[in-house]
Amino acid sequence: MNTDHVELLKQSANNDQQAFKKLYDETSPILYSLALRLLDKKHLAEECLQETYLKIWQKASSFDASKSSSLTWMYTITRNTALDKLRARKSRPQQSIVDEYDLSTLASSSMMPESVAALGNEVKQRLDSLKDLKPLQRECIMLSSYYGHTHQELSKKLGVPLGTVKAWIRRGKPQAIAI
């Protein structure tokens, strides 16, 4: 057992960001390889790793060195997060963005047929460009742009830091053809 990881977890539980960064630097290659083995896709493994470290940060105070090693504890969180992702993908196979969000509010009922067709093509192009984004980033942009959620609301709703929400929206909108 690496006692440095135990100490880093204790410090992380006290909101020590430097300790958490060191913990991440030392353990992320191991946890990423586990996530990649379980999920078999790089982008899913990266999402899993991000969610895993968010959980580690939030639950560091619940780590008990008498029950398991720090690495085993983090390994279990990674494994469970990956399995949750696999279950979620099986319960929603190949669901498109159009299925996930009610986009009926985008078009006015007073539009002429040719305008509706043009709008349909534009919306399709924008939705297609959003497919390249990570699921949480895509959801964040959709909820912000089409449903008017604030950055603070999105941070709370999605369980991610406010800075992450702002970065996702800033980086994702150009890909979404300036929603």
trRosetta pair geometry for C-beta under 8 A, 3 or more apart (Angstrom, degrees):
i j d omega theta_ij theta_ji phi_ij phi_ji
1 5 7.8 -115 177 51 75 114
1 6 7.3 42 156 -38 113 119
1 65 7.9 106 172 -158 150 98
1 69 4.1 -150 -114 -122 102 112
1 70 7.0 109 -165 13 97 82
1 71 7.5 -163 -134 16 66 101
2 5 4.5 72 92 0 105 107
2 6 7.4 176 101 -9 59 82
2 69 7.5 81 27 -177 65 115
2 70 6.7 -81 68 50 85 118
2 71 6.6 73 26 -33 108 115
3 6 5.2 -47 -154 32 50 117
3 7 6.3 47 149 -17 73 102
4 7 5.7 -57 -149 41 33 109
4 8 6.0 35 151 -21 67 108
4 26 7.4 -111 110 -174 123 176
5 8 5.4 -52 -141 39 32 113
5 9 6.3 37 155 -22 64 102
5 23 6.5 99 -136 -129 71 92
5 26 7.0 -142 -86 101 93 136
5 27 6.8 85 -118 -61 122 127
5 69 7.7 54 79 165 133 86
5 70 3.7 -178 121 88 114 148
5 71 6.1 41 115 -49 174 77
5 74 7.8 -98 -177 -9 131 134
6 9 5.8 -53 -152 34 28 111
6 10 6.6 29 150 -18 62 105
6 63 7.7 -167 -136 132 66 132
6 65 5.1 39 -133 -96 127 129
6 69 8.0 -91 -64 -162 101 60
6 70 4.9 -146 -70 -48 60 128
7 10 5.6 -51 -149 34 34 113
7 11 6.3 32 153 -16 66 106
7 19 7.8 -117 127 -149 74 126
8 11 5.7 -54 -145 40 32 110
8 12 6.1 37 152 -22 65 106
8 19 4.8 179 -147 178 69 95
8 20 7.4 142 173 -83 94 31
8 22 5.8 -129 -125 88 130 105
8 23 4.1 158 145 -73 134 103
8 26 7.7 169 -13 37 173 136
8 70 7.7 96 57 -175 94 159
9 12 5.4 -52 -144 36 31 114
9 13 6.4 40 152 -26 63 101
9 23 6.7 109 -65 -112 60 147
9 56 7.7 -95 -121 -178 93 98
9 60 5.0 -169 -170 -157 75 98
9 63 4.9 -28 158 48 142 162
9 70 5.4 -159 -22 -133 138 121
9 73 7.9 44 -111 79 159 142
10 13 5.6 -49 -154 27 31 116
10 14 7.0 18 149 -7 61 104
10 60 7.5 -172 -81 157 15 108
10 63 7.8 -111 -66 70 60 121
11 14 5.8 -63 -157 43 37 106
11 16 3.9 -49 162 46 92 145
11 19 3.4 159 103 -71 128 177
11 20 7.7 -141 103 -41 91 65
12 15 7.6 49 -176 -79 38 14
12 16 6.0 -90 -81 56 34 83
12 19 5.2 -135 -56 102 70 109
12 20 4.3 104 -115 -79 106 88
12 23 6.1 -34 -51 1 137 152
12 56 7.3 -9 138 140 155 90
12 57 6.3 -110 175 -122 115 58
12 60 4.2 -143 100 -125 104 168
13 60 3.9 -144 -70 109 75 103
13 61 3.9 124 -151 -74 117 68
13 63 7.3 -129 -61 27 127 103
16 19 4.0 43 107 15 117 116
16 20 6.5 158 94 -16 64 85
17 20 5.4 -54 -146 38 36 114
17 21 6.3 41 153 -23 68 102
18 21 5.6 -48 -147 33 32 113
18 22 6.5 32 152 -17 63 104
19 22 5.7 -54 -150 37 33 111
19 23 6.3 37 149 -22 66 105
20 23 5.4 -50 -147 35 33 115
20 24 6.3 37 152 -21 65 104
20 56 8.0 146 -143 112 99 106
20 57 6.0 41 -138 -105 141 96
20 60 7.8 -98 -97 -63 101 154
21 24 5.6 -52 -150 35 31 114
21 25 6.3 32 152 -20 65 106
22 25 5.6 -52 -145 36 32 113
22 26 6.3 23 158 -12 65 110
23 26 6.1 -65 -148 42 26 105
23 27 6.0 -14 169 13 65 119
23 56 7.5 -159 127 143 136 139
24 27 6.7 -80 -133 51 19 86
24 28 5.2 29 179 -43 66 117
24 53 5.9 39 -106 -129 107 138
25 28 6.7 -23 -106 13 14 112
27 30 5.6 -62 -165 42 59 111
27 31 5.7 45 146 -15 89 112
27 71 6.7 -164 -125 -114 119 84
27 74 6.0 4 168 118 149 163
28 31 5.7 -63 -137 46 34 105
28 32 5.6 39 163 -25 71 109
28 49 6.5 69 -151 -167 93 127
28 53 7.4 -7 -96 -69 101 129
29 32 5.8 -54 -140 36 26 112
29 33 6.5 27 159 -21 61 105
30 33 6.1 -57 -155 32 27 109
30 34 6.8 27 149 -16 62 105
30 71 7.1 -21 110 -153 155 113
30 75 7.7 -59 134 -88 111 95
31 34 5.6 -51 -152 34 37 113
31 35 6.4 36 151 -17 67 105
31 49 6.1 124 115 -122 106 92
31 52 6.1 -170 167 119 136 158
31 74 6.1 -76 -83 143 128 108
31 75 6.9 -143 -103 -98 83 54
31 78 4.5 -158 -156 -84 98 152
32 35 5.6 -55 -147 39 34 111
32 36 6.1 34 154 -20 67 107
32 45 6.1 81 -164 157 71 113
32 46 7.6 20 -135 -91 105 53
32 49 5.1 4 -94 -87 79 141
33 36 5.6 -52 -143 38 31 113
33 37 6.4 35 155 -21 63 104
34 37 5.8 -55 -151 34 30 111
34 38 6.4 19 156 -11 65 110
34 75 6.4 161 -73 -144 171 81
34 78 5.2 80 90 122 131 136
34 79 6.6 -68 159 -72 128 76
34 82 7.3 -137 130 -23 87 153
35 38 6.0 -62 -147 42 29 106
35 39 5.8 -3 167 7 69 118
35 44 7.6 -159 161 118 100 75
35 45 4.0 130 118 -146 103 80
35 46 8.0 158 115 -38 140 22
35 48 4.1 172 -149 91 130 134
35 49 5.5 -130 14 -55 164 82
35 52 7.2 -120 -70 -24 132 142
35 78 5.7 -100 -60 -177 93 107
35 81 7.6 -26 -108 88 110 106
35 82 5.1 -167 -128 -82 70 123
36 39 6.4 -67 -126 53 23 90
36 40 7.2 90 174 -83 54 21
36 42 6.8 11 -119 -101 105 52
36 45 4.0 15 -77 -105 65 159
37 40 7.5 11 -177 -67 20 63
38 45 7.9 133 57 -100 80 91
38 48 7.8 171 74 -162 117 173
38 79 6.9 156 -67 -131 158 62
38 82 4.1 65 99 152 144 146
38 83 7.1 -73 179 -60 138 63
38 86 7.1 -100 156 -44 97 129
39 44 4.1 -150 166 109 138 122
39 45 5.0 -175 58 -66 129 73
39 48 6.1 -167 -33 -22 149 146
39 82 5.5 -121 -47 -151 100 103
39 85 6.3 -7 -104 95 120 134
39 86 6.8 -144 -105 -67 72 93
40 44 7.7 14 60 58 51 133
41 44 4.2 67 75 15 103 111
41 45 6.6 -179 85 -13 50 86
42 45 5.7 -60 -148 37 29 111
42 46 6.4 29 156 -20 65 106
43 46 5.7 -50 -147 34 33 113
43 47 6.5 35 153 -18 63 104
43 134 6.5 -161 -177 -103 107 88
44 47 5.7 -52 -149 37 34 112
44 48 6.2 38 151 -22 65 107
44 85 6.1 141 -171 154 106 145
45 48 5.4 -52 -146 37 32 116
45 49 6.3 35 153 -22 64 104
45 82 7.8 9 -113 -110 63 111
46 49 5.7 -51 -147 33 31 112
46 50 6.5 33 153 -19 63 103
46 134 7.8 -100 95 -106 111 134
47 50 5.7 -54 -151 35 32 112
47 51 6.4 27 153 -13 66 107
47 85 7.1 129 98 -114 115 143
47 134 5.8 164 -85 -160 112 121
47 135 7.0 40 -126 34 155 100
47 136 7.0 152 -141 1 112 112
48 51 5.8 -58 -149 41 30 108
48 52 6.1 36 151 -26 65 108
48 78 6.8 78 150 -159 107 74
48 81 5.2 137 -159 120 84 110
48 82 4.9 37 -146 -85 147 75
48 85 5.7 -83 -86 -17 103 152
49 52 5.4 -50 -144 32 31 117
49 53 6.5 24 160 -13 64 104
49 78 7.3 10 -102 -127 58 105
50 53 6.3 -59 -150 38 27 102
50 54 6.5 31 151 -20 62 107
51 54 5.6 -54 -150 35 33 115
51 55 6.4 33 153 -18 66 105
51 81 5.1 166 101 -159 116 135
52 55 5.8 -59 -155 37 30 109
52 56 6.3 31 149 -21 67 105
52 74 7.4 79 169 -172 114 81
52 77 5.4 122 -150 123 86 102
52 78 4.6 21 -122 -95 146 70
52 81 4.9 -138 -76 22 82 160
53 56 5.2 -44 -140 35 39 116
53 57 6.2 45 156 -22 65 101
54 57 5.8 -52 -151 34 29 112
54 58 6.3 21 153 -12 63 111
54 159 7.0 104 157 136 141 99
54 160 6.9 -66 -115 -109 147 66
55 58 5.7 -60 -143 43 31 107
55 59 5.7 -5 168 10 69 118
55 77 5.3 -175 101 -169 131 126
55 81 6.8 -156 3 -71 147 127
56 59 6.5 -73 -130 54 20 87
56 60 6.1 52 163 -70 62 85
56 74 5.9 21 -102 -118 128 94
56 77 6.1 147 -68 94 83 166
57 60 6.3 -20 -146 -25 22 112
59 62 4.8 -44 -176 32 85 117
59 63 7.3 108 131 -41 81 77
59 77 7.6 175 62 -104 137 138
60 63 5.9 -30 -167 -4 46 115
63 70 6.6 32 -171 -118 142 77
63 73 5.4 82 -128 159 99 168
64 67 4.4 57 92 7 108 112
64 68 7.6 75 79 27 75 71
65 68 7.8 -105 -145 69 30 40
65 69 7.7 25 -145 -122 70 33
65 70 7.1 -19 -104 -56 85 82
67 73 7.9 85 89 -81 101 109
68 72 4.2 -115 171 88 116 126
68 73 5.1 145 91 -57 120 83
68 76 7.6 36 121 -12 169 135
69 72 4.5 94 55 5 83 104
69 73 7.0 -146 92 -7 44 86
70 73 5.7 -54 -152 34 32 114
70 74 6.4 25 154 -12 66 107
71 74 5.8 -55 -145 42 33 107
71 75 5.9 41 152 -27 66 108
72 75 5.3 -51 -143 35 30 118
72 76 6.4 35 155 -23 63 103
73 76 5.9 -53 -154 31 28 111
73 77 6.8 27 149 -16 61 103
74 77 5.6 -50 -150 35 37 113
74 78 6.4 38 151 -19 66 104
75 78 5.7 -55 -151 36 30 112
75 79 6.2 31 152 -20 65 108
76 79 5.6 -52 -143 37 31 112
76 80 6.2 28 158 -16 65 108
77 80 6.0 -58 -146 40 27 108
77 81 6.2 28 156 -19 64 109
78 81 5.8 -58 -147 37 28 111
78 82 6.3 27 155 -18 64 108
79 82 5.8 -58 -149 37 28 110
79 83 6.3 26 155 -17 65 108
80 83 5.7 -53 -144 38 31 111
80 84 6.3 37 154 -22 64 104
81 84 5.7 -52 -150 33 30 114
81 85 6.6 33 150 -20 62 103
82 85 5.6 -53 -153 33 34 113
82 86 6.5 34 150 -19 65 103
83 86 5.5 -50 -148 35 36 113
83 87 6.4 37 153 -18 66 104
84 87 5.7 -54 -148 37 31 111
84 88 6.3 32 154 -20 65 107
85 88 5.7 -55 -146 36 30 112
85 89 6.4 30 155 -19 64 106
86 89 5.9 -56 -149 35 30 109
86 90 6.5 26 154 -17 64 107
87 90 5.8 -59 -149 37 31 108
87 91 6.3 23 156 -15 67 109
88 91 5.9 -60 -145 40 30 106
88 92 6.4 -16 167 23 66 108
89 92 6.7 -79 -139 60 25 77
89 93 6.9 61 161 -93 64 59
90 93 6.6 3 -148 -60 31 93
92 95 4.5 -41 172 -12 98 134
95 99 4.9 -113 -170 79 88 136
95 100 6.1 99 140 -57 115 93
96 99 5.0 103 58 4 72 100
96 100 7.2 -138 103 -6 42 90
96 127 7.8 46 169 163 103 127
97 100 5.5 -58 -149 35 38 113
97 101 6.4 -13 169 19 73 108
97 127 4.9 -170 74 -159 135 102
97 130 5.9 74 -92 91 164 126
97 131 6.6 -121 -26 -76 122 79
97 138 6.9 -108 -107 168 118 131
97 142 7.3 -166 -163 -83 109 142
98 101 7.2 -82 -140 55 22 76
98 103 6.5 -66 -133 9 71 128
98 127 6.4 25 -55 -154 85 158
100 139 7.8 -94 153 -100 141 89
100 142 7.7 45 107 130 115 174
101 142 5.4 -123 -77 180 155 138
101 146 6.6 75 174 85 139 154
102 105 6.8 64 121 -6 93 96
103 106 5.1 -12 175 -4 82 123
103 123 6.6 123 164 -167 146 138
103 146 6.9 -63 -114 -150 74 150
104 107 7.2 -67 -169 37 45 92
105 146 7.3 126 72 -178 113 95
106 119 7.3 168 128 170 107 122
106 123 6.3 109 117 -98 159 133
106 146 7.0 -46 -74 -133 100 109
107 111 6.0 -77 -176 9 96 143
107 116 6.2 58 -156 -124 141 83
107 119 5.7 124 -101 121 105 153
108 111 5.1 120 71 -36 87 94
111 115 4.3 -125 -173 90 105 122
111 116 5.0 133 110 -60 125 83
111 119 7.0 -25 -172 -4 166 144
112 115 4.8 89 57 8 78 107
112 116 7.1 -143 94 -9 38 88
113 116 5.5 -55 -147 34 33 114
113 117 6.5 34 156 -20 66 103
114 117 5.7 -49 -149 34 35 112
114 118 6.5 34 153 -17 65 105
115 118 5.7 -54 -147 38 33 110
115 119 6.1 34 153 -19 66 108
116 119 5.7 -55 -146 39 29 112
116 120 6.3 37 152 -26 63 104
117 120 5.6 -51 -150 31 30 116
117 121 6.7 29 153 -16 63 102
118 121 5.9 -54 -154 35 33 109
118 122 6.4 31 150 -17 65 108
119 122 5.6 -56 -147 39 34 112
119 123 6.1 33 155 -18 68 106
120 123 5.9 -54 -144 38 28 109
120 124 6.3 31 155 -21 63 107
121 124 5.6 -53 -147 35 30 114
121 125 6.5 32 154 -20 64 103
122 125 5.8 -52 -151 33 31 111
122 126 6.4 27 153 -15 64 107
123 126 5.7 -57 -148 40 32 110
123 127 6.1 31 155 -18 67 108
124 127 5.8 -56 -144 39 29 110
124 128 6.2 33 155 -22 64 106
125 128 5.7 -54 -148 35 29 113
125 129 6.5 26 154 -17 63 105
125 177 6.3 17 123 2 106 159
126 129 5.8 -55 -150 36 32 109
126 130 6.5 34 151 -22 64 105
126 176 5.5 47 -163 -178 86 77
126 177 5.2 -111 -99 49 80 113
126 179 6.1 107 -161 -92 134 88
127 130 5.5 -53 -150 33 35 115
127 131 7.0 51 149 -36 62 92
128 131 5.8 -39 -161 8 37 117
129 132 6.4 -45 -174 18 45 110
129 175 5.2 179 163 155 105 72
129 176 5.3 163 100 -111 115 38
129 177 5.6 128 24 -16 162 94
130 133 5.6 -45 -167 19 55 117
130 138 5.1 104 173 -135 99 104
130 141 6.7 -152 -128 81 114 137
130 142 7.3 76 -160 -60 153 99
130 172 7.6 51 -125 179 76 109
130 175 7.2 124 -90 115 42 101
130 176 5.1 38 -74 -106 87 101
131 138 7.6 43 -98 -108 23 146
132 175 6.2 -119 71 180 118 135
133 137 4.5 -120 171 93 113 113
133 138 4.3 147 87 -64 117 86
133 141 7.0 29 105 8 174 137
133 172 5.3 42 -112 -131 142 114
133 175 6.3 145 -60 93 103 146
133 176 7.6 -17 -29 -58 136 100
134 137 4.5 79 60 13 86 110
134 138 6.8 -159 85 -11 38 89
135 138 5.7 -57 -143 36 28 112
135 139 6.2 27 159 -18 65 107
136 139 5.7 -53 -146 38 32 112
136 140 6.2 39 152 -25 64 106
136 158 6.1 112 -160 -164 104 130
136 160 6.9 108 166 -39 137 146
136 168 7.4 -86 116 -124 84 157
137 140 5.5 -52 -149 33 31 117
137 141 6.5 29 154 -16 64 104
137 168 4.2 -151 -129 -155 87 115
137 171 7.7 -51 -156 79 135 105
137 172 5.2 172 163 -74 110 141
138 141 5.9 -57 -151 37 30 108
138 142 6.3 28 154 -17 66 109
138 172 7.3 -168 -85 -156 45 144
139 142 5.7 -56 -144 39 31 111
139 143 6.0 26 159 -15 67 110
139 158 7.0 146 100 -100 121 124
140 143 6.1 -58 -144 40 24 106
140 144 6.2 19 157 -15 61 113
140 154 5.4 83 -140 -171 85 136
140 158 6.3 -25 -83 -44 95 162
140 160 8.0 -51 -84 47 133 140
140 165 5.8 -161 -153 -139 133 77
140 168 4.8 46 81 110 152 140
140 169 6.2 -113 133 -63 110 83
140 172 7.4 124 79 27 104 158
141 144 5.8 -60 -144 41 28 109
141 145 5.7 9 167 -5 68 117
141 168 6.9 -127 -48 138 87 96
141 169 5.9 152 -95 -115 74 68
141 172 4.8 -115 -65 112 137 137
141 173 6.6 176 -133 -73 120 67
141 176 6.0 167 163 -31 150 159
141 179 6.7 120 170 20 107 153
142 145 6.4 -62 -131 46 21 97
142 146 5.5 -24 -173 25 63 118
142 147 7.2 41 138 1 68 104
143 146 7.3 -55 -103 55 13 82
143 147 5.0 -44 -153 49 52 122
143 149 4.5 -6 148 20 98 134
143 154 5.9 144 95 -103 128 104
143 157 7.3 -143 168 88 164 152
144 147 7.5 16 -15 55 8 76
144 148 7.5 37 -167 -122 34 10
144 149 5.5 -79 -89 63 50 84
144 150 7.9 69 -123 -124 84 8
144 151 7.4 30 -111 -77 123 59
144 154 6.2 -20 -66 -60 97 144
144 169 5.6 -15 50 -110 171 128
145 173 7.7 145 -72 -108 130 99
145 176 7.7 -141 -28 122 166 153
145 179 4.3 0 -150 125 156 134
146 179 7.7 -69 -47 174 82 132
149 153 4.4 -128 -170 91 93 127
149 154 5.1 113 125 -58 125 87
149 157 7.0 -50 -160 8 150 149
150 153 4.6 98 52 6 78 102
150 154 7.0 -143 93 -4 42 86
151 154 5.7 -57 -149 38 31 111
151 155 6.3 37 152 -25 65 104
151 162 6.0 74 144 -157 106 87
151 165 5.0 144 -159 112 82 128
151 166 5.6 24 -141 -71 140 82
151 169 7.3 -101 -100 3 97 147
152 155 5.6 -49 -148 31 32 115
152 156 6.6 26 156 -13 63 106
152 162 6.4 -7 -99 -113 58 115
153 156 6.0 -61 -153 40 31 107
153 157 5.9 26 155 -17 68 114
154 157 5.6 -57 -135 42 30 110
154 158 5.7 4 172 3 69 115
154 160 7.9 -29 136 54 83 101
154 165 4.7 135 100 -142 118 137
155 158 6.8 -67 -134 49 16 92
155 159 8.0 96 167 -75 48 5
155 160 6.0 -107 -138 76 60 63
155 161 6.5 -26 -144 161 112 18
155 162 4.4 -25 -87 -85 154 63
155 164 7.6 122 -114 57 89 90
155 165 4.9 -100 -70 -19 80 143
156 159 7.6 18 -179 -71 25 44
158 165 7.1 142 49 -90 133 106
160 164 4.5 -94 155 82 114 137
160 165 6.0 141 90 -53 109 83
161 164 4.6 98 64 0 83 105
161 165 7.3 -147 99 -6 47 84
162 165 5.7 -53 -154 32 36 113
162 166 6.5 34 152 -17 68 105
163 166 5.7 -54 -148 38 33 111
163 167 6.2 32 155 -18 67 107
164 167 5.8 -56 -146 38 30 110
164 168 6.2 33 155 -22 65 106
165 168 5.9 -54 -148 34 28 112
165 169 6.5 22 157 -14 63 107
166 169 6.1 -59 -150 38 29 107
166 170 6.1 25 156 -17 66 112
167 170 5.7 -58 -142 41 30 110
167 171 5.9 16 164 -7 68 113
168 171 6.3 -65 -140 46 22 100
168 172 5.5 10 166 -13 63 124
169 172 6.0 -62 -129 43 21 105
169 173 6.1 31 171 -34 61 107
170 173 6.8 -50 -148 17 17 110
171 174 7.3 -61 -175 26 34 101
171 175 7.7 20 143 -5 64 111
172 175 5.6 -63 -161 41 48 111
172 176 6.0 35 149 -14 79 113
173 176 5.4 -64 -141 45 36 106
173 178 6.1 50 162 -109 96 41
173 179 5.9 -111 -138 24 85 91
174 177 7.9 38 179 -77 34 22
174 178 6.9 14 -110 -60 42 70
176 179 4.7 -16 122 -35 123 106
